[in-house]
Amino acid sequence: MTTVKDMKLTLNEVKLVCCFESTQEVISFLVKKGYWNDDNVWRYLGDTENNYSSIGNQQSHPVSSIVEKVVNAFDAILMNAGREMAIDLYNILDPAKTKENILKYIQESNSTASDIKKVKEDISRLVAISLTGGKHPDNPNVTIADRGEGQTPDSLPDTILSLGKSNKIRIPIVQGKHNMGGSGVAKFTELQVIVTRKNPALINSTNPRDDQWAFTVIRRTPPTGNMRSSVVEYLAPIAADSKPKKGSVLGFEADTFAIMPNARTLCGTEVEYGTFIKLFDYEVGVHKTSILLDNGLGHAIKMRLPKMTVPVRFCEFREFRAQGSKNVFADGLLDYFTYSRQGDLEEGFPTHASMTVHGETLTCSTYVFKRKTLSKFLRGTGVIFSLNGQTHAMLDKTIYSRKRLKLNEIKDDTLTIIDCSHLTNAAIEKLFMNSRDRLVDSPFAEEVKKELENYLANEAGLKRLNEARIQEMIKISMADNKPLADALKKVVKNTEVLNQLLDLGNDISGDEGSVSGNNEGEGSGVGKFGGKETPTFFRFYGQQDEYVFKGSNQEGKKSRIKFETDANNDLFTREGSDWKCQLLLLQSDSKLTMLDHTLNLINGNAFLSFNLPSVYKENDEVKCRFDVKSDATDETFSNVFELIIIKPYESSGGGGGGGGSKGNTGSNTGIGNAPSKSKLKLPNMSTVTKDDWEQYGFNAKRVLKIIDSTESLNFVFNIDNTVLKSEVRSARESLKDLTKSKFIYGMTMLGLAAYSLVKEENEGSKGFNSLEDVEKICEAYAPFIIPTLNMLNSITGVED
């Protein structure tokens, strides 16, 4: 039996601690060894007593904190391979190429297979995320183990156990920078066990401790008494008698140690080096089910890692009814969509676009899945901001419900991924918090969100699919409900105030087909398109190369110009592509000014949208050049256009039109929607019963679903909701139908009033954020609507 050097701790005891499944087992062990209650042997994490001021400002979500540990494992694997290759990690001239070479080395060192799936299977054994311990309602234990470079007992205080050390800030191939993100897990667990060893091949030292495995425990002590915040400490008992709270970490000798899982157990595979971190009783939130399920921790990790540096293992060692492997390999979100869920994508997706904001380039990919196939997986997430493969911020699905977008019927099945990897470091700081889990409240972040909304608003494939789903729902629900609309129209027509506010509109036929969209959506979303990775042309739609387009643009309105190309839709977004685009304002003094813009690539059509600087007024002439180029192929496609600024069109209805173009058939005009002066449209009304709840997302409490399309506004009522059924049941037989009609008409008026307050696009403006807010208002008021109407009916009086 090997004895832990300098302390009375055996190798078998270290193995035992790694296999403990409760915090009390660990505490009891440390009490027995005389450590737990000896304050001197516990060293402050980061050597700062007030360390929770930094730790508490890390990730706000427990899964994001786990992902930081996983990303640290990726960094350790990259640095280990780089140092084995004798690369000077602090002096890398071409980070992208260097990282590519390191990943190739990792693949060749860990797999000889030719099949890509088998290669991933082999490489995935370098990192494992395992769940043991409690099942719902208890919290699980989460273990992250890797075969990266590892640490020595004496280097731990400057790496894993530090805060703010600049270990990685000058290594451009890794994600870590501030050396504190990994500490965020301490908010969600009170106890961690760490075992690690440095790769012996990387050690150039005569210090015998550098060849040892390190062992420590991190504990968080919640505030009690006069303590104002938690304190996080780690076990460092060596020489603590002479240096209280400044001791060294325990070390032990072993050629190999079991820190990696096998097919059956958590600590089943012995390795020569690496790192093992076990988080006890981890407050994982809603993800307490199996790590392998759609609503489990594994998929939540994928959502925060669109592109993994290497595949990982997800291991579930708790007992569940479901049979199958407990240890499987997993890819990042993008590879998961491509290789595992391709059949669940709607035809024509994903779509791709490039955005430029303040001279910074971002790329977008939007995935829409068949109805409800991935809604549990997405869990309400609508947009992901990704940087170097890691999610740095999310927006929820309500962005698709905004009035300007009107994509409410596909919001549950839609995910847009914005790749921010091309941003400069200065722009990254303006966009993301250092915790890497949310956006900064900055002008740059606001402009990015506005440009994102512009991209979504102009994506014809999204509009067409949303409209198709609407027509499908209307066809089901409108069949026998024309009397409802006719009766309400009569009330409105005979009420002066309502007649002034509401537009009676036209009937919507129950069997009307789906709307195909305008000519700008031509060729998008459907049909076969044989594009090329390296395009041979990129020019104005319907014109020849070198053509100079001349047109007009309304003052203060967004411009939209159509191009044609043989480029693949993912020209700017596919991995390894260096194609980029830029829009330049050509000024008379030969000065070039870069303009913000968005470019949507859709099956051979490209739509450029942008705003000209506000200094340009009516009759001004503006000259611009749009470039699409690749440094690798030394290819550039340049298109010059000239616009005359004209007076904005006055709109008496639904929006402004575009200016005229000269000799171009591609609708290359300045456009922009003026504020509508029309009345609020009276909705089409329909009812559904419990049999159709699933189709509309209803339950016993939900009252109303609003279907807002470019063609019509539709209110669908759940007449089997608990409130209405109770009111109808208590009404006299002769008044049951009247009670139902009162409820529907009353809720329609309330719904319309609330709908008029939904914000168009400005998040900072007053009003409701989405149609869901309106539906919730109606649900909350539902118990009051019939009593209120009955009370009003009973009021009598004599006017003076």
FENSUL-V445058 format. One record per residue. N is the residue number from 0. RES is the residue in one letter. PHI is phi in whole degrees, -180 to 180 (none if undefined). PSI is psi in degrees with one decimal (999 if undefined). OMEGA is omega as a letter, one per 30 degrees, with the letter a starting at -180 (none if undefined). Layout:
# FENSUL-V445058
n=[N;N]
res=[RES;RES]
phi=[PHI;PHI]
psi=[PSI;PSI]
omega=[OMEGA;OMEGA]
This chain:
# FENSUL-V445058
n=[0;1;2;3;4;5;6;7;8;9;10;11;12;13;14;15;16;17;18;19;20;21;22;23;24;25;26;27;28;29;30;31;32;33;34;35;36;37;38;39;40;41;42;43;44;45;46;47;48;49;50;51;52;53;54;55;56;57;58;59;60;61;62;63;64;65;66;67;68;69;70;71;72;73;74;75;76;77;78;79;80;81;82;83;84;85;86;87;88;89;90;91;92;93;94;95;96;97;98;99;100;101;102;103;104;105;106;107;108;109;110;111;112;113;114;115;116;117;118;119;120;121;122;123;124;125;126;127;128;129;130;131;132;133;134;135;136;137;138;139;140;141;142;143;144;145;146;147;148;149;150;151;152;153;154;155;156;157;158;159;160;161;162;163;164;165;166;167;168;169;170;171;172;173;174;175;176;177;178;179;180;181;182;183;184;185;186;187;188;189;190;191;192;193;194;195;196;197;198;199;200;201;202;203;204;205;206;207;208;209;210;211;212;213;214;215;216;217;218;219;220;221;222;223;224;225;226;227;228;229;230;231;232;233;234;235;236;237;238;239;240;241;242;243;244;245;246;247;248;249;250;251;252;253;254;255;256;257;258;259;260;261;262;263;264;265;266;267;268;269;270;271;272;273;274;275;276;277;278;279;280;281;282;283;284;285;286;287;288;289;290;291;292;293;294;295;296;297;298;299;300;301;302;303;304;305;306;307;308;309;310;311;312;313;314;315;316;317;318;319;320;321;322;323;324;325;326;327;328;329;330;331;332;333;334;335;336;337;338;339;340;341;342;343;344;345;346;347;348;349;350;351;352;353;354;355;356;357;358;359;360;361;362;363;364;365;366;367;368;369;370;371;372;373;374;375;376;377;378;379;380;381;382;383;384;385;386;387;388;389;390;391;392;393;394;395;396;397;398;399;400;401;402;403;404;405;406;407;408;409;410;411;412;413;414;415;416;417;418;419;420;421;422;423;424;425;426;427;428;429;430;431;432;433;434;435;436;437;438;439;440;441;442;443;444;445;446;447;448;449;450;451;452;453;454;455;456;457;458;459;460;461;462;463;464;465;466;467;468;469;470;471;472;473;474;475;476;477;478;479;480;481;482;483;484;485;486;487;488;489;490;491;492;493;494;495;496;497;498;499;500;501;502;503;504;505;506;507;508;509;510;511;512;513;514;515;516;517;518;519;520;521;522;523;524;525;526;527;528;529;530;531;532;533;534;535;536;537;538;539;540;541;542;543;544;545;546;547;548;549;550;551;552;553;554;555;556;557;558;559;560;561;562;563;564;565;566;567;568;569;570;571;572;573;574;575;576;577;578;579;580;581;582;583;584;585;586;587;588;589;590;591;592;593;594;595;596;597;598;599;600;601;602;603;604;605;606;607;608;609;610;611;612;613;614;615;616;617;618;619;620;621;622;623;624;625;626;627;628;629;630;631;632;633;634;635;636;637;638;639;640;641;642;643;644;645;646;647;648;649;650;651;652;653;654;655;656;657;658;659;660;661;662;663;664;665;666;667;668;669;670;671;672;673;674;675;676;677;678;679;680;681;682;683;684;685;686;687;688;689;690;691;692;693;694;695;696;697;698;699;700;701;702;703;704;705;706;707;708;709;710;711;712;713;714;715;716;717;718;719;720;721;722;723;724;725;726;727;728;729;730;731;732;733;734;735;736;737;738;739;740;741;742;743;744;745;746;747;748;749;750;751;752;753;754;755;756;757;758;759;760;761;762;763;764;765;766;767;768;769;770;771;772;773;774;775;776;777;778;779;780;781;782;783;784;785;786;787;788;789;790;791;792;793;794;795;796;797;798;799]
res=[M;T;T;V;K;D;M;K;L;T;L;N;E;V;K;L;V;C;C;F;E;S;T;Q;E;V;I;S;F;L;V;K;K;G;Y;W;N;D;D;N;V;W;R;Y;L;G;D;T;E;N;N;Y;S;S;I;G;N;Q;Q;S;H;P;V;S;S;I;V;E;K;V;V;N;A;F;D;A;I;L;M;N;A;G;R;E;M;A;I;D;L;Y;N;I;L;D;P;A;K;T;K;E;N;I;L;K;Y;I;Q;E;S;N;S;T;A;S;D;I;K;K;V;K;E;D;I;S;R;L;V;A;I;S;L;T;G;G;K;H;P;D;N;P;N;V;T;I;A;D;R;G;E;G;Q;T;P;D;S;L;P;D;T;I;L;S;L;G;K;S;N;K;I;R;I;P;I;V;Q;G;K;H;N;M;G;G;S;G;V;A;K;F;T;E;L;Q;V;I;V;T;R;K;N;P;A;L;I;N;S;T;N;P;R;D;D;Q;W;A;F;T;V;I;R;R;T;P;P;T;G;N;M;R;S;S;V;V;E;Y;L;A;P;I;A;A;D;S;K;P;K;K;G;S;V;L;G;F;E;A;D;T;F;A;I;M;P;N;A;R;T;L;C;G;T;E;V;E;Y;G;T;F;I;K;L;F;D;Y;E;V;G;V;H;K;T;S;I;L;L;D;N;G;L;G;H;A;I;K;M;R;L;P;K;M;T;V;P;V;R;F;C;E;F;R;E;F;R;A;Q;G;S;K;N;V;F;A;D;G;L;L;D;Y;F;T;Y;S;R;Q;G;D;L;E;E;G;F;P;T;H;A;S;M;T;V;H;G;E;T;L;T;C;S;T;Y;V;F;K;R;K;T;L;S;K;F;L;R;G;T;G;V;I;F;S;L;N;G;Q;T;H;A;M;L;D;K;T;I;Y;S;R;K;R;L;K;L;N;E;I;K;D;D;T;L;T;I;I;D;C;S;H;L;T;N;A;A;I;E;K;L;F;M;N;S;R;D;R;L;V;D;S;P;F;A;E;E;V;K;K;E;L;E;N;Y;L;A;N;E;A;G;L;K;R;L;N;E;A;R;I;Q;E;M;I;K;I;S;M;A;D;N;K;P;L;A;D;A;L;K;K;V;V;K;N;T;E;V;L;N;Q;L;L;D;L;G;N;D;I;S;G;D;E;G;S;V;S;G;N;N;E;G;E;G;S;G;V;G;K;F;G;G;K;E;T;P;T;F;F;R;F;Y;G;Q;Q;D;E;Y;V;F;K;G;S;N;Q;E;G;K;K;S;R;I;K;F;E;T;D;A;N;N;D;L;F;T;R;E;G;S;D;W;K;C;Q;L;L;L;L;Q;S;D;S;K;L;T;M;L;D;H;T;L;N;L;I;N;G;N;A;F;L;S;F;N;L;P;S;V;Y;K;E;N;D;E;V;K;C;R;F;D;V;K;S;D;A;T;D;E;T;F;S;N;V;F;E;L;I;I;I;K;P;Y;E;S;S;G;G;G;G;G;G;G;G;S;K;G;N;T;G;S;N;T;G;I;G;N;A;P;S;K;S;K;L;K;L;P;N;M;S;T;V;T;K;D;D;W;E;Q;Y;G;F;N;A;K;R;V;L;K;I;I;D;S;T;E;S;L;N;F;V;F;N;I;D;N;T;V;L;K;S;E;V;R;S;A;R;E;S;L;K;D;L;T;K;S;K;F;I;Y;G;M;T;M;L;G;L;A;A;Y;S;L;V;K;E;E;N;E;G;S;K;G;F;N;S;L;E;D;V;E;K;I;C;E;A;Y;A;P;F;I;I;P;T;L;N;M;L;N;S;I;T;G;V;E;D]
phi=[none;-85;-100;-64;-64;74;-139;-87;-138;-95;-61;-65;-68;-63;-61;-63;-62;-64;-98;-60;-121;-142;-64;-65;-62;-66;-62;-60;-63;-70;-64;-62;-83;85;-96;-57;-98;-96;-61;-67;-88;-107;-101;-65;-60;75;55;-131;-64;-89;-73;-71;-64;-87;-63;-67;-96;-84;-57;-89;-118;-62;-71;-61;-68;-63;-60;-60;-66;-65;-64;-61;-65;-58;-60;-64;-69;-63;-67;-62;-66;-61;-73;-63;-85;63;-86;-79;-66;-92;-135;-99;-85;-126;-57;-63;-68;-63;-64;-60;-67;-66;-64;-64;-63;-61;-63;-67;-81;-119;-154;-111;-72;-102;-75;-61;-66;-69;-61;-63;-58;-69;-68;-63;-76;-83;-139;-139;-116;-123;-115;-137;82;-78;-111;-49;-89;-79;-84;-84;-96;-115;-118;-114;-126;-144;-110;-85;-67;73;-135;-90;-56;-87;-89;-55;-61;-101;-127;-61;-99;-108;-135;82;-69;-94;-67;-114;-63;-105;-108;-74;-90;-110;-88;-63;-145;-92;59;-144;-58;-67;-76;-60;-64;-63;-71;-114;-149;-101;-149;-134;-114;-126;-130;-154;-144;-73;-57;-56;-68;-100;-90;-126;-154;-100;-72;-62;-68;-69;-97;-89;-80;-102;-135;-154;-127;-103;-128;-111;-100;-63;-66;-138;58;-87;-66;-98;-157;-65;-127;-112;-134;-133;-73;-145;-86;-67;64;-70;-63;-90;-130;-56;59;-137;-73;-107;-78;-63;-134;-143;-101;-168;-67;-140;-150;-84;-111;-104;-78;-118;-70;-121;-133;-65;-112;-114;-127;-84;-136;-83;-161;138;-139;-125;-129;-113;-103;-86;49;-76;-77;-86;75;-81;-95;-91;-77;-58;-63;-91;-87;-59;-103;-95;-64;-59;-71;-65;-67;-59;-61;-101;-137;-55;-136;-82;-60;-138;-62;-128;-106;-105;-124;-118;-107;-85;-87;-125;-64;-62;-92;134;-66;-95;-141;-128;-89;-139;-103;-70;-59;-65;-68;-62;-62;-71;-99;-112;-125;-59;-70;-91;-76;-66;-62;92;-120;-79;-102;-135;-154;-120;-123;-123;-130;53;80;-103;-101;-130;-120;-125;-133;-115;-108;-123;-104;-60;-50;68;-73;-129;-64;-67;-68;-71;49;85;-79;-110;-140;-120;-101;-112;-132;52;90;-113;-68;-109;-167;-136;-119;-81;-69;-64;-58;-77;-92;-64;-57;-67;-88;52;-117;-63;-82;-117;-62;-71;-115;-118;-138;-108;-110;-103;-89;-105;-69;-92;-70;-72;-61;-65;-69;-60;-67;-79;-100;-120;-71;-64;-71;61;-139;-163;-83;-79;-84;-133;-57;-64;-62;-64;-66;-62;-66;-65;-69;-60;-64;-64;-60;-67;-67;-103;-86;-62;-63;-66;-61;-65;-67;-61;-66;-63;-68;-62;-62;-64;-72;-63;-59;-74;-93;-88;-51;-117;-117;-62;-58;-60;-65;-62;-66;-69;-60;-64;-63;-63;-63;-94;-118;-58;-63;-66;-64;-75;-87;-112;-96;-68;63;-116;-68;-104;-66;-69;-114;-70;-75;-73;-79;-89;90;-85;-68;-70;-90;-56;83;-100;83;-131;87;-92;-133;-97;-85;-124;-67;-114;-67;-107;-154;-155;-146;-60;-59;76;-122;-92;-58;74;-66;-102;-81;-127;-156;-131;-143;-68;-59;80;-104;-75;-94;-143;-126;-104;-123;-128;-159;-108;-78;-62;-60;-96;-52;-96;-106;-70;-63;90;-77;-110;-67;-146;-132;-148;-114;-116;-88;-94;-103;-64;-90;68;-80;-107;-121;-78;-108;-67;-164;-131;-124;-99;-104;-138;48;92;-111;-130;-116;-99;-126;-164;-114;-79;-55;-69;-70;-83;-119;-53;80;-70;-108;-125;-119;-134;-133;-111;-112;-122;-147;-137;-72;-64;-97;55;-117;-138;-109;-114;-131;-103;-140;-124;-124;-102;-80;-119;-65;-60;-69;-83;-113;-106;-136;-85;154;-84;-106;-100;-79;-78;-120;-109;71;-131;-97;-97;57;-83;-136;-76;-131;168;-88;-80;-59;-73;-106;-78;-72;-69;-75;-72;-79;-76;-117;-150;-128;-135;-106;-58;-60;-109;-56;-60;-60;-110;71;-84;-143;-65;-94;-66;-106;-135;-122;-100;-111;-109;-118;-68;-99;-160;-116;-128;-108;-108;-103;-89;-83;-106;-71;-58;-64;-65;-61;-66;-65;-66;-64;-86;-79;-63;-55;-73;-110;-64;-66;-64;-61;-63;-66;-57;-60;-67;-68;-63;-68;-64;-64;-63;-63;-64;-61;-69;-60;-66;-101;-70;-67;-69;-157;-77;-64;-84;-79;-81;128;-80;-79;-157;-65;-61;-63;-64;-63;-70;-60;-65;-63;-68;-87;-51;-65;-97;-67;-69;-58;-65;-65;-64;-65;-64;-63;-85;-75;-130;-179;-118;-72;-69]
psi=[128.0;135.9;137.7;127.9;139.6;-11.7;160.9;69.5;126.4;161.4;-39.8;-32.5;-37.2;-43.5;-40.1;-44.2;-40.0;-25.5;-3.5;147.2;10.8;150.4;-33.8;-34.9;-42.8;-45.4;-44.7;-40.5;-44.8;-32.4;-45.0;-34.6;-5.6;15.0;-42.0;-41.7;4.8;99.9;-28.0;-26.3;2.1;117.9;138.9;133.5;126.7;8.4;32.8;122.7;-38.6;43.3;-19.0;-16.2;-30.6;-44.7;-41.4;-16.0;11.0;-153.6;140.5;-9.0;136.5;-32.6;-38.9;-35.0;-39.0;-42.0;-35.7;-38.9;-39.7;-42.7;-38.1;-36.2;-43.0;-44.9;-41.9;-36.8;-42.7;-45.3;-36.7;-48.3;-41.2;-41.2;-33.5;-30.3;3.0;33.3;134.6;99.3;-19.4;-3.8;61.9;123.0;-34.9;86.5;-42.0;-46.4;-39.8;-44.2;-39.0;-43.1;-38.2;-43.1;-35.5;-41.1;-42.0;-43.5;-47.5;-28.6;-19.4;-5.6;139.0;5.1;155.6;-25.7;128.2;-37.0;-40.0;-36.0;-46.9;-39.4;-43.3;-46.8;-30.6;-15.4;3.0;-22.7;136.5;137.3;118.3;145.3;131.2;-178.8;-135.2;153.7;169.1;131.7;0.5;160.7;147.9;168.7;134.1;125.6;129.3;118.1;141.6;160.7;47.6;-161.5;-25.7;177.8;156.9;163.4;-35.5;-15.6;-16.5;-45.0;-20.1;1.0;-96.7;-31.9;16.6;169.9;121.4;5.7;146.4;48.5;-35.9;-3.7;-24.6;14.7;101.7;-11.2;-4.5;165.6;-38.1;148.8;-51.0;-6.5;38.9;-10.6;-37.2;-15.8;-13.0;-23.8;-21.8;-19.1;-22.8;3.4;150.1;-5.5;132.7;143.0;131.9;130.2;129.8;153.1;139.6;142.8;115.7;-29.5;-16.9;0.2;126.5;71.7;153.1;-0.4;116.7;-26.0;-22.3;-16.7;0.8;161.5;144.4;145.1;130.1;167.1;132.8;132.5;144.8;124.3;112.0;155.9;133.7;156.8;-123.0;-0.9;134.2;-13.2;167.7;160.4;134.2;126.1;162.9;155.0;119.0;75.9;-16.8;124.1;18.0;-21.2;-39.9;-21.8;76.1;132.9;21.0;22.7;-178.7;160.0;146.8;146.0;149.7;156.2;133.6;136.1;-37.3;159.9;143.4;92.4;-10.7;148.8;160.7;-160.0;-18.1;-29.7;159.3;-46.8;71.7;-7.4;121.5;139.7;164.2;-25.2;169.0;-166.2;138.1;121.2;118.2;122.8;112.8;140.6;51.6;127.0;81.8;1.4;-130.2;-4.8;49.5;-6.9;-173.0;139.6;-16.8;-8.4;163.0;-32.6;19.4;-179.7;-34.9;-46.2;-31.9;-35.1;-42.5;-40.1;-24.9;4.4;75.8;-34.4;110.4;142.8;-45.3;154.9;160.1;173.3;133.7;123.6;128.8;105.5;7.9;156.6;119.8;162.7;-37.9;134.6;163.1;-177.1;142.2;-5.2;103.7;155.4;151.5;143.7;174.3;173.1;-44.5;-43.4;-34.3;-44.8;-42.5;-44.3;-24.1;-26.0;22.0;-37.8;-14.6;-6.6;142.1;149.8;136.7;1.7;150.9;157.6;160.0;150.7;159.3;135.9;143.5;123.0;122.8;36.1;1.7;139.9;132.2;150.0;148.3;142.1;129.7;124.0;129.3;126.2;158.6;150.7;121.4;8.2;-30.1;16.1;-35.6;-36.0;-46.3;-31.3;45.0;-0.8;131.5;-32.9;137.7;131.4;116.0;138.4;117.8;38.5;-6.2;134.9;127.2;-13.6;157.7;150.7;144.9;174.0;-11.5;-15.5;-32.6;-11.7;-2.2;149.9;-37.0;-33.4;-45.1;54.2;36.4;-31.5;-8.6;3.9;-35.6;-17.9;12.2;135.9;126.4;128.4;120.8;116.1;116.9;17.3;-16.6;0.1;149.4;162.2;-35.0;-40.5;-36.6;-41.2;-29.2;-20.0;-39.1;145.8;156.3;-21.0;-12.1;36.0;9.1;162.3;152.3;145.3;81.3;159.3;-38.1;-44.2;-39.0;-40.5;-37.5;-44.0;-36.5;-42.4;-34.7;-46.0;-35.9;-42.4;-47.0;-37.1;-26.8;7.6;101.9;-34.1;-37.6;-44.3;-44.9;-43.3;-41.9;-42.6;-37.4;-40.9;-36.7;-47.8;-34.9;-42.0;-40.7;-39.8;-36.0;-43.1;-17.6;-7.2;-52.1;28.9;14.3;-36.4;-34.1;-49.8;-41.0;-42.1;-41.0;-37.5;-38.8;-41.4;-45.6;-43.2;-32.3;4.4;113.6;-47.9;-46.4;-36.7;-31.4;-31.0;-32.3;141.7;121.0;-24.6;-166.8;155.3;148.5;122.6;138.9;-21.0;26.1;141.1;173.4;148.7;134.9;-12.7;174.0;-177.8;-14.3;-21.9;4.4;130.0;3.2;147.7;-40.3;169.5;160.4;132.0;123.0;84.2;176.4;147.1;-36.0;105.1;154.0;-11.9;153.3;102.4;171.0;142.9;127.2;10.5;171.1;165.6;151.9;-1.6;135.3;113.7;137.5;129.0;-164.3;159.1;133.7;138.3;127.0;1.9;158.4;138.7;149.6;120.3;139.1;136.6;168.3;149.3;164.3;20.0;147.6;154.8;-31.0;29.8;-42.7;-16.1;-17.4;150.7;131.9;-8.1;135.8;12.6;138.1;165.2;154.8;144.5;121.2;135.1;120.1;112.2;161.4;-25.2;20.2;9.5;136.9;128.7;125.7;133.8;144.0;144.2;168.5;137.5;118.5;125.8;119.5;96.9;54.4;-8.9;143.2;131.0;115.6;125.2;141.6;164.0;133.7;153.8;145.1;-9.6;-19.0;127.8;-179.8;134.0;-4.3;148.0;133.4;133.7;131.1;160.9;132.1;120.9;138.2;120.5;160.8;126.5;-34.9;-40.2;-4.7;41.7;135.4;129.6;117.6;135.9;123.1;137.6;152.9;132.6;138.5;129.9;127.3;165.6;138.0;141.0;141.5;135.0;130.0;0.0;-122.3;-0.8;169.1;159.8;-174.2;163.8;168.1;156.5;158.5;108.0;27.4;132.8;5.1;18.4;40.0;85.5;159.3;135.7;172.6;136.0;120.9;156.8;134.0;137.0;8.7;164.9;162.5;128.7;134.2;129.6;156.4;138.4;142.9;164.0;150.5;157.1;-178.8;-28.7;-27.3;15.7;-45.5;-38.3;-33.8;3.3;26.2;160.2;-169.5;-24.9;-33.8;137.6;-43.1;140.8;127.0;124.1;104.5;110.1;174.4;-19.8;-29.6;165.4;127.1;130.4;117.9;122.3;137.0;100.5;0.8;20.3;154.4;-42.8;-50.1;-41.3;-38.3;-42.7;-43.5;-39.7;-35.9;-10.4;154.0;154.2;-39.8;-14.1;4.2;-46.3;-38.5;-40.3;-43.0;-42.5;-42.1;-45.2;-47.5;-44.7;-40.9;-44.4;-30.5;-45.4;-43.6;-44.2;-40.2;-42.3;-44.8;-38.0;-35.8;-15.1;3.5;131.7;141.3;-54.2;-27.7;111.3;-26.5;-8.4;166.4;151.5;-179.7;148.7;-30.7;172.9;-29.2;-35.5;-40.6;-44.3;-36.5;-37.4;-45.2;-39.1;-40.7;-34.9;-11.8;-43.2;-17.1;-14.8;-48.6;-46.9;-37.7;-46.3;-40.8;-38.7;-42.9;-38.0;-29.6;-11.3;127.8;158.3;171.1;125.9;145.9;999]
omega=[a;l;l;a;l;a;l;a;a;l;l;l;l;l;a;a;a;a;l;a;l;l;a;l;l;a;a;l;a;l;a;a;l;a;a;a;l;a;a;a;l;a;a;l;a;a;l;a;a;a;a;l;l;a;a;l;l;a;a;a;a;l;l;l;l;a;l;l;l;l;l;l;l;a;a;l;l;a;l;a;l;l;l;l;l;l;l;a;a;a;a;a;a;a;a;a;l;l;l;l;l;l;l;l;l;l;a;a;a;a;l;a;l;l;a;l;l;l;l;l;a;a;a;a;l;a;l;l;a;l;l;l;a;l;a;g;a;l;l;l;a;a;l;a;a;l;l;a;l;a;l;l;a;l;a;a;l;a;a;a;a;l;l;l;a;a;a;a;l;l;a;a;a;a;a;a;a;l;l;a;a;a;a;a;a;l;a;l;l;a;l;l;a;l;a;l;l;l;a;a;a;a;l;a;l;l;a;l;a;l;a;l;l;l;l;l;l;l;l;l;l;a;l;l;a;l;a;l;l;l;a;a;l;a;l;a;a;l;a;l;a;l;a;l;l;a;a;a;l;l;l;a;l;l;l;l;a;l;a;l;l;a;a;a;a;a;a;a;l;l;a;a;a;a;a;l;a;a;a;l;a;a;a;l;a;a;a;l;a;l;a;a;a;l;a;a;a;a;l;l;l;a;a;l;l;l;l;l;l;l;a;l;l;a;l;a;l;a;l;a;a;l;l;a;l;a;a;l;a;l;l;a;a;l;l;l;a;a;a;a;a;a;l;l;l;a;l;l;g;l;a;l;l;l;l;a;a;l;a;a;l;l;a;l;a;l;l;a;l;a;l;l;a;a;l;a;a;l;l;l;a;a;l;l;a;l;a;l;a;l;l;l;l;l;a;a;a;l;a;a;a;a;a;a;a;l;a;a;l;a;a;a;a;l;l;l;l;l;a;a;a;a;l;l;l;l;l;l;l;a;a;l;l;l;l;l;l;a;l;l;a;l;a;l;l;l;l;l;l;a;l;a;l;l;a;a;a;l;a;a;l;a;a;a;l;a;l;l;l;a;l;a;a;a;a;a;a;a;a;a;l;l;l;a;a;a;a;l;a;l;a;a;a;l;a;a;a;a;l;a;a;l;a;l;a;l;l;a;a;a;a;a;a;a;a;a;a;a;l;l;a;l;a;l;a;l;a;l;a;a;a;l;l;a;l;l;l;a;l;a;l;a;l;l;l;l;l;a;l;a;a;l;l;a;l;a;l;l;l;a;a;l;l;a;l;l;l;l;a;a;a;a;a;a;l;a;l;l;l;l;l;l;a;l;a;a;a;a;l;l;l;l;a;a;l;a;l;l;l;l;a;l;l;l;l;a;l;l;a;l;l;l;a;a;a;a;a;l;l;l;a;l;a;l;l;a;l;a;l;l;a;a;a;a;l;l;a;l;a;l;a;a;l;a;a;a;l;l;l;a;l;a;a;l;a;l;a;l;a;l;a;l;l;a;a;a;l;a;l;l;l;a;l;l;a;l;a;l;l;a;l;a;l;a;l;a;l;l;a;a;a;a;a;a;a;a;a;l;a;a;a;a;a;l;l;l;a;a;l;a;a;l;a;l;l;a;l;a;l;l;a;a;a;l;l;a;a;a;a;l;l;a;a;a;a;l;l;l;l;a;l;a;a;a;l;l;l;l;l;a;l;l;l;l;a;a;l;a;l;a;a;a;a;a;a;l;l;a;a;l;l;l;l;a;l;l;a;l;a;a;a;a;a;a;a;l;l;a;l;l;l;l;a;a;l;a;a;l;l;none]
